[in-house]
Amino acid sequence: MGLTRAILFPQKIKKLKKTYAEAIVEEIISPSQKRVQPRCKYFGTCGGCKQQDMDYTQQIKYKQEQVEDIFKHDGGLSGFKIENILHTENIFFL
């Protein structure tokens, strides 16, 4: 993008790479309709359930995109079919 870190994201960036950046969300101005209340009391702290604030159907779509992106862009792999992520009836094990 050509802009510097200080101009775009003063003090909010956790990691800055050539093609992406990771930042900390400071405020949710308008939550998505697909946003849900996380059930785990440790959500946001331990990292084991990073997408738990997404509706389950949206979680599956997001995870599918992540898998495809890792193989195609990060790994440079192509010429094969990536199977769809399987859904479960029991979303939480309590």
N, C-alpha and C positions, 0 to 999 in steps of 0.2 A: 504494500500500500504506500510505502514511501514516507509515511508520517512517523514521527518518533513516539516512543512510549510516553514521554512526559506530556505531549500534546493530547494524545488520545485518552490515556488512562492514568492519570496521576494517582499513585498509591493504591490502585485497585487490582493490579495484575499480580497473579501468583507465578505464572510461567509464561514466557514470551519466546515463541519459536518463529522460524521463517514463515510458516504457512498458517499458524494459528496462535491463539493466546488463551490462557485460562485465567479467569478473574473471579473475584468474590462478589456475589450478589449483595448489594447494600439495601435495596428496596424493590418490592414488587409493586409496580404502579397499577397494573391491571392484570389480575391473575387469569390464566387461560381457563376456558370452560372445561378443559380436560384435567385440570388440577384438582387433586383430592387431598384430604387431611391424612398425613402418614400415620400408620397404626403403631409403628415401632417407637418407643420412647427414646431410643438412641439415634433416630433418624437425624442425619446431618452431622453426626459426631463420629461414628465408627466407619462409615463408608460401605457397609455390607449391603445396604438397600438404597442405593443412590437415586433410583427412579421411583421410590415409593410414594412420592408426591404426585405421580402421574396416574391417571386412570389406567387400569390393567391393559386394556386393548391398546392404548397409546404406548405403554411400556413395551409391549411386544413389537410394535412397529419400530420404535426407537432402537431397540436391541437388534432387530433385524438389519436396520440401516448401519449400525455400528459394526456388525459382523461383516457385511458386504464391503464397507469402507476399509476395514482392516485388511481384508484379503486383496481387494483391487488396488487401492491407493497406497497403503502403507507397505503391503507385501509385493505389489506389482504382479499379482497372479491373475490369470484370466483363463477362459476356455473351459470352464466347468460350471456346474449348477450348484448354487448354494441352496440347500433345503430350507424351508420355512421353519421358524421356531415353533415348537409345539406348545399349545396352550394347556393349562391345567385347571381343573375345577377347584382345587384347594390352593388358593393363592397364598395364604398364610399358614404356616404350621405352628399351631399353638398347643 
